[in-house]
Amino acid sequence: MNTFFLIFIVLPALEIFFMIEIGSEIGALNTLALIFLTAILGVFFARVQGIQTLKSGIVNLYQNKVPIYELISGASIAFAAVLLIIPGFLTDMIGFILLVPFTRKILFKMVLKNKKTGDNQKEKIDTIDGEIVKKEKDEL
């Protein structure tokens, strides 16, 4: 399926559906208040998590380690903040899942596990073992 279609048509339609359903249960003003509250709380937690990730990355740099996890984590925190600013309950849920360090580690392990198995299979297929034999000039 086309990614553009999913992002710009299906996602807003789902968000509107959830807003209507939740609004019919708790009321329109409470729904608006909940949307603003999740945006404010999400940006606050994204800021706190971002600062913690930055501190952890600096510690790794001082220990002469490459802060790969911190770079990926920082990118996911930034993406989570964007999702939390977008009004809607579905994007807020995904954003909060990305903000929690425990769930973020699980997602990273799942993505990296799939990537590593694909790389190993590719290396096995593309690898050719050989030996270079140098001929002497007398044999020619």
DSSP file (Angstrom, degrees, kcal/mol; ACC not computed):
  #  RESIDUE AA STRUCTURE BP1 BP2  ACC     N-H-->O    O-->H-N    N-H-->O    O-->H-N    TCO  KAPPA ALPHA  PHI   PSI    X-CA   Y-CA   Z-CA
    1    1 A M              0   0    0      0, 0.0     2,-0.3     0, 0.0     3,-0.0   0.000 360.0 360.0 360.0 150.1    0.0    0.0    0.0
    2    2 A N     >  -     0   0    0      1,-0.2     4,-1.8     2,-0.0     5,-0.1  -0.509 360.0-147.0 -72.1 128.3    1.2    3.5   -0.7
    3    3 A T  H  > S+     0   0    0     -2,-0.3     4,-2.6     1,-0.2     5,-0.2   0.873  98.8  57.3 -63.5 -38.6    2.7    5.2    2.4
    4    4 A F  H  > S+     0   0    0      1,-0.2     4,-2.5     2,-0.2     5,-0.3   0.914 105.9  50.5 -58.0 -43.8    1.4    8.6    1.3
    5    5 A F  H  >>S+     0   0    0      1,-0.2     4,-1.6     2,-0.2     5,-1.6   0.915 111.8  47.4 -61.5 -44.2   -2.1    7.2    1.3
    6    6 A L  I  <>S+     0   0    0     -4,-1.8     5,-2.1     3,-0.2    -2,-0.2   0.915 116.3  42.6 -64.5 -43.9   -1.7    5.8    4.8
    7    7 A I  I  <5S+     0   0    0     -4,-2.6    -2,-0.2     1,-0.2    -1,-0.2   0.921 124.0  31.3 -72.5 -44.1   -0.2    8.9    6.3
    8    8 A F  I  <5S+     0   0    0     -4,-2.5    -1,-0.2    -5,-0.2    -2,-0.2   0.582 132.3  22.6 -98.4 -10.1   -2.4   11.6    4.8
    9    9 A I  I  X5S+     0   0    0     -4,-1.6     4,-1.5    -5,-0.3    -3,-0.2   0.723 124.8  37.9-117.5 -54.9   -5.8    9.8    4.4
   10   10 A V  I  ><S+     0   0    0     -5,-1.6     4,-2.6     2,-0.2     5,-0.2   0.920 113.7  53.0 -72.3 -44.3   -6.1    6.9    6.7
   11   11 A L  H  ><S+     0   0    0     -5,-2.1     4,-2.4    -6,-0.2    -1,-0.2   0.938 111.8  44.0 -61.0 -50.2   -4.4    8.3    9.8
   12   12 A P  H  > S+     0   0    0      0, 0.0     4,-2.6     0, 0.0    -1,-0.2   0.883 112.8  53.7 -62.1 -35.0   -6.5   11.5    9.9
   13   13 A A  H  X S+     0   0    0     -4,-1.5     4,-2.3     2,-0.2    -2,-0.2   0.920 110.6  46.1 -64.1 -42.3   -9.7    9.5    9.3
   14   14 A L  H  X S+     0   0    0     -4,-2.6     4,-2.6     2,-0.2    -1,-0.2   0.901 112.0  51.7 -64.7 -40.3   -8.8    7.2   12.2
   15   15 A E  H  X S+     0   0    0     -4,-2.4     4,-2.4    -5,-0.2    74,-0.3   0.919 110.7  47.4 -63.0 -43.3   -8.0   10.2   14.4
   16   16 A I  H  X S+     0   0    0     -4,-2.6     4,-2.4     2,-0.2    -1,-0.2   0.905 111.0  52.3 -64.4 -41.0  -11.4   11.9   13.6
   17   17 A F  H  X S+     0   0    0     -4,-2.3     4,-2.5     1,-0.2    -2,-0.2   0.940 111.4  45.6 -59.8 -47.9  -13.2    8.6   14.2
   18   18 A F  H  X S+     0   0    0     -4,-2.6     4,-2.8     1,-0.2     5,-0.3   0.882 111.6  52.4 -64.9 -37.7  -11.6    8.2   17.7
   19   19 A M  H  X S+     0   0    0     -4,-2.4     4,-2.6     2,-0.2    -1,-0.2   0.909 111.0  47.2 -64.6 -40.7  -12.3   11.9   18.5
   20   20 A I  H  X S+     0   0    0     -4,-2.4     4,-2.0     2,-0.2    -2,-0.2   0.926 114.5  46.8 -65.5 -44.2  -15.9   11.5   17.6
   21   21 A E  H  X S+     0   0    0     -4,-2.5     4,-1.0     2,-0.2    -2,-0.2   0.933 117.2  41.6 -64.8 -45.9  -16.3    8.3   19.6
   22   22 A I  H  X S+     0   0    0     -4,-2.8     4,-2.8     1,-0.2     5,-0.4   0.889 113.5  54.3 -69.2 -38.3  -14.5    9.6   22.7
   23   23 A G  H  X S+     0   0    0     -4,-2.6     4,-1.8    -5,-0.3    -1,-0.2   0.848 105.0  53.6 -63.9 -34.2  -16.3   13.0   22.4
   24   24 A S  H  < S+     0   0    0     -4,-2.0    -1,-0.2    -5,-0.2    -2,-0.2   0.779 114.7  42.6 -71.0 -24.6  -19.7   11.2   22.4
   25   25 A E  H  < S+     0   0    0     -4,-1.0    -2,-0.2    -3,-0.4    -1,-0.2   0.898 131.9  17.2 -85.8 -44.9  -18.7    9.4   25.6
   26   26 A I  H  < S-     0   0    0     -4,-2.8     4,-0.3     1,-0.2    -3,-0.2   0.531 112.2-101.3-110.1  -7.6  -17.0   12.3   27.6
   27   27 A G     X  -     0   0    0     -4,-1.8     4,-1.7    -5,-0.4    -1,-0.2  -0.082  29.9 -87.0 102.6 156.5  -18.2   15.4   25.8
   28   28 A A  H  > S+     0   0    0      2,-0.2     4,-2.4     1,-0.2     5,-0.2   0.918 122.4  47.0 -68.5 -46.0  -16.7   17.8   23.3
   29   29 A L  H  > S+     0   0    0      1,-0.2     4,-2.5     2,-0.2    -1,-0.2   0.895 112.5  50.0 -66.8 -38.8  -15.0   20.2   25.8
   30   30 A N  H  > S+     0   0    0     -4,-0.3     4,-2.3     2,-0.2    -1,-0.2   0.870 109.6  52.2 -65.8 -35.2  -13.5   17.3   27.8
   31   31 A T  H  X S+     0   0    0     -4,-1.7     4,-2.2     2,-0.2    -2,-0.2   0.927 110.9  46.7 -65.6 -44.9  -12.2   15.8   24.6
   32   32 A L  H  X S+     0   0    0     -4,-2.4     4,-2.3     1,-0.2    -2,-0.2   0.915 112.5  50.1 -62.4 -42.2  -10.5   19.1   23.6
   33   33 A A  H  X S+     0   0    0     -4,-2.5     4,-2.5     1,-0.2    -2,-0.2   0.897 110.2  50.6 -62.5 -39.7   -9.1   19.4   27.1
   34   34 A L  H  X S+     0   0    0     -4,-2.3     4,-2.4     2,-0.2    -1,-0.2   0.880 108.8  51.6 -65.7 -38.4   -7.8   15.9   26.9
   35   35 A I  H  X S+     0   0    0     -4,-2.2     4,-1.7     2,-0.2    -2,-0.2   0.925 113.4  43.9 -64.3 -44.8   -6.1   16.6   23.5
   36   36 A F  H  X S+     0   0    0     -4,-2.3     4,-2.4     2,-0.2    -2,-0.2   0.891 112.8  52.8 -67.5 -38.6   -4.4   19.7   24.9
   37   37 A L  H  X S+     0   0    0     -4,-2.5     4,-2.9     1,-0.2     5,-0.3   0.917 109.2  48.1 -63.3 -44.0   -3.4   17.9   28.1
   38   38 A T  H  X S+     0   0    0     -4,-2.4     4,-2.2     1,-0.2    -1,-0.2   0.871 111.9  50.7 -66.3 -34.7   -1.8   15.0   26.2
   39   39 A A  H  X S+     0   0    0     -4,-1.7     4,-2.2    -5,-0.2    -2,-0.2   0.933 113.8  43.7 -66.4 -44.7    0.1   17.4   24.0
   40   40 A I  H  X S+     0   0    0     -4,-2.4     4,-2.1     2,-0.2    -2,-0.2   0.938 117.4  44.8 -66.9 -47.3    1.4   19.4   26.9
   41   41 A L  H  X S+     0   0    0     -4,-2.9     4,-2.8     1,-0.2     5,-0.2   0.894 112.9  52.5 -63.6 -39.4    2.3   16.3   29.0
   42   42 A G  H  X S+     0   0    0     -4,-2.2     4,-2.4    -5,-0.3    -1,-0.2   0.915 109.5  47.0 -64.2 -43.5    3.9   14.7   25.9
   43   43 A V  H  X S+     0   0    0     -4,-2.2     4,-2.0     2,-0.2    -1,-0.2   0.892 112.8  51.1 -65.9 -38.4    6.1   17.6   25.1
   44   44 A F  H  X S+     0   0    0     -4,-2.1     4,-2.2     2,-0.2    -2,-0.2   0.951 113.5  43.4 -62.4 -49.0    7.2   17.8   28.8
   45   45 A F  H  X S+     0   0    0     -4,-2.8     4,-2.8     1,-0.2     5,-0.2   0.854 111.3  54.9 -66.8 -34.1    8.1   14.1   29.0
   46   46 A A  H  X S+     0   0    0     -4,-2.4     4,-2.3    -5,-0.2    -1,-0.2   0.895 108.6  49.3 -64.0 -38.7    9.8   14.3   25.6
   47   47 A R  H  X S+     0   0    0     -4,-2.0     4,-2.2     2,-0.2    -2,-0.2   0.930 112.4  46.8 -64.6 -45.7   12.0   17.1   27.0
   48   48 A V  H  X S+     0   0    0     -4,-2.2     4,-2.1     1,-0.2    -2,-0.2   0.939 115.3  45.5 -63.0 -47.4   12.8   15.2   30.1
   49   49 A Q  H  X S+     0   0    0     -4,-2.8     4,-2.4     1,-0.2    -1,-0.2   0.873 111.3  53.8 -64.4 -37.0   13.7   12.0   28.1
   50   50 A G  H  X S+     0   0    0     -4,-2.3     4,-2.3    -5,-0.2    -1,-0.2   0.902 108.5  48.4 -64.2 -41.3   15.7   14.0   25.6
   51   51 A I  H  X S+     0   0    0     -4,-2.2     4,-2.4     2,-0.2    -2,-0.2   0.909 112.1  49.4 -65.6 -41.6   17.8   15.6   28.4
   52   52 A Q  H  X S+     0   0    0     -4,-2.1     4,-2.2     2,-0.2    -2,-0.2   0.902 111.9  48.6 -63.6 -40.5   18.4   12.1   29.9
   53   53 A T  H  X S+     0   0    0     -4,-2.4     4,-2.3     2,-0.2    -2,-0.2   0.895 110.4  51.4 -66.3 -39.9   19.4   10.7   26.5
   54   54 A L  H  X S+     0   0    0     -4,-2.3     4,-2.2     2,-0.2    -2,-0.2   0.915 110.2  48.9 -62.9 -43.9   21.7   13.6   25.9
   55   55 A K  H  X S+     0   0    0     -4,-2.4     4,-2.2     1,-0.2    -2,-0.2   0.913 111.6  49.3 -61.9 -42.9   23.4   13.1   29.3
   56   56 A S  H  X S+     0   0    0     -4,-2.2     4,-2.1     1,-0.2    -2,-0.2   0.886 110.1  51.4 -64.8 -38.7   23.8    9.4   28.6
   57   57 A G  H  X S+     0   0    0     -4,-2.3     4,-2.1     2,-0.2    -1,-0.2   0.888 109.0  50.2 -64.7 -39.3   25.3   10.2   25.2
   58   58 A I  H  X S+     0   0    0     -4,-2.2     4,-2.2     2,-0.2    -2,-0.2   0.892 108.9  52.1 -66.4 -39.3   27.8   12.6   26.7
   59   59 A V  H  X S+     0   0    0     -4,-2.2     4,-1.4     1,-0.2    -2,-0.2   0.921 109.6  49.7 -61.8 -43.3   28.9   10.0   29.3
   60   60 A N  H  <>S+     0   0    0     -4,-2.1     5,-3.0     1,-0.2    -2,-0.2   0.889 109.1  52.0 -63.3 -38.5   29.4    7.4   26.4
   61   61 A L  H ><5S+     0   0    0     -4,-2.1     3,-1.5     1,-0.2    -1,-0.2   0.896 107.2  52.3 -64.9 -38.9   31.5   10.0   24.5
   62   62 A Y  H 3<5S+     0   0    0     -4,-2.2    -1,-0.2     1,-0.3    -2,-0.2   0.804 108.7  51.5 -65.6 -27.6   33.7   10.6   27.6
   63   63 A Q  T 3<5S-     0   0    0     -4,-1.4    -1,-0.3    -5,-0.2    -2,-0.2   0.268 119.3-113.1 -90.6  11.9   34.2    6.8   27.8
   64   64 A N  T < 5S+     0   0    0     -3,-1.5     2,-0.3     1,-0.2    -3,-0.2   0.838  73.6 135.2  57.8  37.3   35.3    6.7   24.2
   65   65 A K      < -     0   0    0     -5,-3.0    -1,-0.2    -6,-0.1    -2,-0.1  -0.862  62.2-114.7-109.9 149.1   32.2    4.7   23.2
   66   66 A V        -     0   0    0     -2,-0.3     2,-2.1    -3,-0.1     3,-0.3  -0.736  23.1-138.7 -82.0 123.4   30.0    5.5   20.2
   67   67 A P     >  +     0   0    0      0, 0.0     4,-1.9     0, 0.0     5,-0.1  -0.372  48.5 145.8 -83.0  63.5   26.5    6.5   21.5
   68   68 A I  H  > S+     0   0    0     -2,-2.1     4,-2.4     2,-0.2     5,-0.3   0.940  71.0  48.2 -66.4 -47.7   24.5    4.6   18.9
   69   69 A Y  H  > S+     0   0    0     -3,-0.3     4,-2.9     1,-0.2    -1,-0.2   0.904 111.7  51.2 -59.8 -40.4   21.6    3.8   21.2
   70   70 A E  H  > S+     0   0    0      2,-0.2     4,-2.5     1,-0.2    -1,-0.2   0.861 108.8  50.8 -67.2 -35.3   21.4    7.4   22.3
   71   71 A L  H  X S+     0   0    0     -4,-1.9     4,-2.0     2,-0.2    -2,-0.2   0.940 114.8  42.2 -66.2 -46.3   21.3    8.6   18.7
   72   72 A I  H  X S+     0   0    0     -4,-2.4     4,-2.2     1,-0.2    -2,-0.2   0.906 115.8  50.3 -65.8 -41.1   18.5    6.3   17.8
   73   73 A S  H  X S+     0   0    0     -4,-2.9     4,-2.2    -5,-0.3    -2,-0.2   0.900 108.9  51.5 -64.7 -40.8   16.8    7.0   21.1
   74   74 A G  H  X S+     0   0    0     -4,-2.5     4,-2.2     1,-0.2    -1,-0.2   0.892 109.9  49.6 -63.6 -39.6   17.1   10.8   20.5
   75   75 A A  H  X S+     0   0    0     -4,-2.0     4,-2.3     1,-0.2    -1,-0.2   0.901 111.5  48.5 -66.0 -40.1   15.6   10.5   17.0
   76   76 A S  H  X S+     0   0    0     -4,-2.2     4,-2.4     2,-0.2    -2,-0.2   0.853 109.9  52.4 -70.3 -32.4   12.7    8.4   18.3
   77   77 A I  H  X S+     0   0    0     -4,-2.2     4,-2.3     2,-0.2    -2,-0.2   0.907 109.9  48.7 -66.8 -41.4   12.1   10.9   21.2
   78   78 A A  H  X S+     0   0    0     -4,-2.2     4,-1.9     2,-0.2    -2,-0.2   0.917 112.6  48.0 -63.6 -42.4   11.9   13.7   18.6
   79   79 A F  H  X S+     0   0    0     -4,-2.3     4,-2.3     1,-0.2    -2,-0.2   0.892 110.5  52.2 -64.1 -39.6    9.5   11.7   16.5
   80   80 A A  H  X S+     0   0    0     -4,-2.4     4,-2.2     2,-0.2    -2,-0.2   0.888 106.8  53.0 -63.6 -39.3    7.4   11.0   19.6
   81   81 A A  H  X S+     0   0    0     -4,-2.3     4,-1.6     2,-0.2    -1,-0.2   0.902 109.0  49.1 -63.1 -40.5    7.3   14.7   20.4
   82   82 A V  H  X S+     0   0    0     -4,-1.9     4,-1.7     1,-0.2    -2,-0.2   0.920 111.2  49.8 -63.9 -43.3    6.0   15.4   16.9
   83   83 A L  H  < S+     0   0    0     -4,-2.3    -2,-0.2     1,-0.2    -1,-0.2   0.862 110.2  51.0 -63.5 -35.1    3.3   12.7   17.2
   84   84 A L  H  < S+     0   0    0     -4,-2.2    -1,-0.2     1,-0.2    -2,-0.2   0.799 107.3  52.7 -74.5 -27.8    2.3   14.1   20.6
   85   85 A I  H  < S+     0   0    0     -4,-1.6    -1,-0.2    -5,-0.2    -2,-0.2   0.850  90.6  87.6 -74.6 -33.7    1.9   17.6   19.2
   86   86 A I  S  < S-     0   0    0     -4,-1.7     2,-0.2    -5,-0.1     6,-0.1  -0.502  92.6-114.2 -65.1 126.8   -0.4   16.3   16.4
   87   87 A P  S    S+     0   0    0      0, 0.0     2,-0.2     0, 0.0    -1,-0.1  -0.446  72.1  81.9 -69.1 132.9   -3.9   16.4   17.8
   88   88 A G  S  > S-     0   0    0     -2,-0.2     4,-1.0    -4,-0.2   -73,-0.1  -0.602  72.2-116.1 146.8 154.5   -5.4   12.9   18.1
   89   89 A F  H  > S+     0   0    0    -74,-0.3     4,-2.2    -2,-0.2     5,-0.1   0.824 107.8  54.8 -86.5 -32.9   -5.5    9.9   20.3
   90   90 A L  H  > S+     0   0    0      2,-0.2     4,-2.1     1,-0.2     5,-0.2   0.940 111.8  43.8 -66.6 -47.4   -3.9    7.4   18.0
   91   91 A T  H  > S+     0   0    0      1,-0.2     4,-2.5     2,-0.2    -1,-0.2   0.858 112.8  53.9 -66.6 -34.0   -0.8    9.5   17.4
   92   92 A D  H  X S+     0   0    0     -4,-1.0     4,-2.7     2,-0.2    -1,-0.2   0.906 107.5  50.2 -65.2 -40.4   -0.6   10.3   21.1
   93   93 A M  H  X S+     0   0    0     -4,-2.2     4,-2.0     2,-0.2    -2,-0.2   0.929 112.9  45.4 -63.4 -45.1   -0.7    6.6   22.0
   94   94 A I  H  X S+     0   0    0     -4,-2.1     4,-1.9     1,-0.2    -1,-0.2   0.905 113.0  52.0 -64.2 -40.5    2.2    5.9   19.6
   95   95 A G  H  X S+     0   0    0     -4,-2.5     4,-1.2     1,-0.2    -2,-0.2   0.911 109.7  47.6 -62.6 -43.8    4.1    8.9   20.9
   96   96 A F  H  X S+     0   0    0     -4,-2.7     4,-1.4     1,-0.2    -1,-0.2   0.864 108.7  55.0 -67.5 -34.3    3.8    7.8   24.5
   97   97 A I  H  < S+     0   0    0     -4,-2.0     3,-0.2     1,-0.2    -1,-0.2   0.903 109.2  48.1 -62.7 -39.7    4.9    4.3   23.6
   98   98 A L  H  < S+     0   0    0     -4,-1.9    -1,-0.2     1,-0.2    -2,-0.2   0.739 107.8  56.8 -72.4 -21.9    8.0    5.8   22.0
   99   99 A L  H  < S+     0   0    0     -4,-1.2    -1,-0.2    -5,-0.1    -2,-0.2   0.798  85.2  87.7 -79.8 -27.5    8.7    7.9   25.1
  100  100 A V  S  X S-     0   0    0     -4,-1.4     4,-2.3    -3,-0.2     5,-0.2  -0.600  72.4-146.7 -75.6 121.3    8.8    5.1   27.6
  101  101 A P  H  > S+     0   0    0      0, 0.0     4,-2.2     0, 0.0     5,-0.2   0.860  94.7  55.1 -58.3 -37.1   12.4    3.8   27.7
  102  102 A F  H  > S+     0   0    0      1,-0.2     4,-1.6     2,-0.2     5,-0.1   0.940 112.6  40.4 -62.7 -48.2   11.3    0.2   28.3
  103  103 A T  H  > S+     0   0    0      1,-0.2     4,-2.4     2,-0.2    -1,-0.2   0.835 111.9  57.7 -71.0 -31.1    9.1    0.0   25.3
  104  104 A R  H  X S+     0   0    0     -4,-2.3     4,-2.4     2,-0.2    -1,-0.2   0.909 106.1  49.2 -64.2 -41.7   11.6    1.9   23.2
  105  105 A K  H  X S+     0   0    0     -4,-2.2     4,-2.4     2,-0.2    -1,-0.2   0.892 110.1  51.3 -64.4 -39.5   14.3   -0.7   23.9
  106  106 A I  H  X S+     0   0    0     -4,-1.6     4,-2.2     2,-0.2    -2,-0.2   0.927 111.0  47.8 -63.8 -44.0   11.9   -3.5   23.0
  107  107 A L  H  X S+     0   0    0     -4,-2.4     4,-2.4     1,-0.2    -2,-0.2   0.906 111.5  50.4 -63.1 -41.2   11.1   -1.8   19.7
  108  108 A F  H  X S+     0   0    0     -4,-2.4     4,-3.0     1,-0.2     5,-0.3   0.914 109.8  50.4 -63.4 -42.2   14.8   -1.3   18.9
  109  109 A K  H  X S+     0   0    0     -4,-2.4     4,-2.3     1,-0.2    -1,-0.2   0.902 110.9  49.2 -63.4 -40.2   15.5   -4.9   19.6
  110  110 A M  H  X S+     0   0    0     -4,-2.2     4,-1.8     2,-0.2    -1,-0.2   0.922 115.0  43.8 -64.9 -42.9   12.8   -6.1   17.3
  111  111 A V  H  X S+     0   0    0     -4,-2.4     4,-1.9     1,-0.2    -2,-0.2   0.931 116.9  45.2 -68.6 -45.2   13.9   -3.8   14.5
  112  112 A L  H  X S+     0   0    0     -4,-3.0     4,-2.7     2,-0.2    -2,-0.2   0.838 109.6  56.2 -69.2 -32.2   17.6   -4.6   14.9
  113  113 A K  H  X S+     0   0    0     -4,-2.3     4,-2.0    -5,-0.3    -1,-0.2   0.934 109.8  45.2 -64.0 -45.3   16.9   -8.3   15.2
  114  114 A N  H  X S+     0   0    0     -4,-1.8     4,-1.5     1,-0.2    -2,-0.2   0.877 114.0  50.3 -65.2 -36.9   15.1   -8.3   11.9
  115  115 A K  H  X S+     0   0    0     -4,-1.9     4,-2.2     2,-0.2    -2,-0.2   0.911 109.8  49.7 -68.0 -43.0   17.9   -6.2   10.3
  116  116 A K  H  X S+     0   0    0     -4,-2.7     4,-2.4     1,-0.2    -2,-0.2   0.897 109.5  50.2 -66.3 -40.7   20.7   -8.5   11.6
  117  117 A T  H  X S+     0   0    0     -4,-2.0     4,-1.8     1,-0.2    -1,-0.2   0.886 111.7  49.1 -66.8 -35.8   19.1  -11.7   10.3
  118  118 A G  H  X S+     0   0    0     -4,-1.5     4,-1.9    -5,-0.2    -1,-0.2   0.893 111.3  49.3 -67.7 -39.4   18.6  -10.1    6.9
  119  119 A D  H  X S+     0   0    0     -4,-2.2     4,-2.5     2,-0.2    -2,-0.2   0.891 109.1  52.1 -67.1 -39.6   22.2   -9.0    6.8
  120  120 A N  H  X S+     0   0    0     -4,-2.4     4,-1.9     1,-0.2    -1,-0.2   0.904 110.1  48.2 -64.8 -40.5   23.6  -12.4    7.8
  121  121 A Q  H  X S+     0   0    0     -4,-1.8     4,-1.7     1,-0.2    -1,-0.2   0.898 111.9  49.9 -66.5 -38.8   21.6  -14.1    5.0
  122  122 A K  H  X S+     0   0    0     -4,-1.9     4,-2.4     1,-0.2    -2,-0.2   0.903 109.1  51.5 -66.2 -40.6   22.8  -11.5    2.5
  123  123 A E  H  X S+     0   0    0     -4,-2.5     4,-1.2     1,-0.2    -1,-0.2   0.890 108.3  52.3 -64.1 -38.1   26.5  -12.0    3.6
  124  124 A K  H  < S+     0   0    0     -4,-1.9    -1,-0.2     1,-0.2    -2,-0.2   0.869 113.3  43.8 -65.8 -36.0   26.1  -15.8    3.2
  125  125 A I  H  < S+     0   0    0     -4,-1.7    -2,-0.2     1,-0.2    -1,-0.2   0.898 117.5  43.1 -76.0 -40.1   24.8  -15.4   -0.3
  126  126 A D  H  < S+     0   0    0     -4,-2.4     2,-0.4    -5,-0.2    -2,-0.2   0.553  89.6 103.2 -86.5  -8.1   27.3  -12.7   -1.5
  127  127 A T     <  -     0   0    0     -4,-1.2     2,-0.5    -5,-0.2    -4,-0.0  -0.622  45.8-176.8 -83.5 129.7   30.5  -14.2    0.0
  128  128 A I        -     0   0    0     -2,-0.4     2,-0.4     2,-0.0    -3,-0.0  -0.989  13.2-150.5-125.2 121.8   32.8  -16.0   -2.3
  129  129 A D        +     0   0    0     -2,-0.5     2,-0.3     2,-0.0    -2,-0.0  -0.725  29.0 155.9 -90.2 140.2   35.9  -17.7   -0.9
  130  130 A G        -     0   0    0     -2,-0.4     2,-0.4     2,-0.0    -2,-0.0  -0.949  32.8-134.1-154.1 173.5   38.9  -17.9   -3.2
  131  131 A E        -     0   0    0     -2,-0.3     2,-0.6     2,-0.0    -2,-0.0  -1.000  16.9-134.6-137.8 136.7   42.7  -18.3   -3.3
  132  132 A I        -     0   0    0     -2,-0.4     2,-0.5     2,-0.0    -2,-0.0  -0.810  19.9-166.5 -93.6 124.8   45.2  -16.3   -5.3
  133  133 A V        -     0   0    0     -2,-0.6     2,-0.6     2,-0.0    -2,-0.0  -0.954   8.9-149.2-114.0 123.5   47.8  -18.5   -7.0
  134  134 A K        -     0   0    0     -2,-0.5     2,-0.3     0, 0.0    -2,-0.0  -0.812  11.6-147.5 -95.1 124.9   50.8  -16.7   -8.4
  135  135 A K        -     0   0    0     -2,-0.6     2,-0.2     1,-0.0     5,-0.0  -0.676  14.9-122.8 -91.3 144.7   52.3  -18.4  -11.4
  136  136 A E    >>  -     0   0    0     -2,-0.3     3,-0.7     1,-0.1     4,-0.6  -0.492  19.9-119.3 -80.5 156.1   56.0  -18.2  -12.1
  137  137 A K  G >4 S+     0   0    0      1,-0.2     3,-0.6     2,-0.2    -1,-0.1   0.775 109.8  63.9 -67.8 -26.4   57.3  -16.8  -15.4
  138  138 A D  G 34 S+     0   0    0      1,-0.2    -1,-0.2     2,-0.2    -3,-0.0   0.820  96.4  57.3 -68.3 -29.6   59.0  -20.1  -16.3
  139  139 A E  G <4        0   0    0     -3,-0.7    -1,-0.2     1,-0.3    -2,-0.2   0.744 360.0 360.0 -74.5 -22.9   55.7  -21.9  -16.5
  140  140 A L    <<        0   0    0     -3,-0.6    -1,-0.3    -4,-0.6    -2,-0.2   0.487 360.0 360.0 -76.4 360.0   54.3  -19.5  -19.1
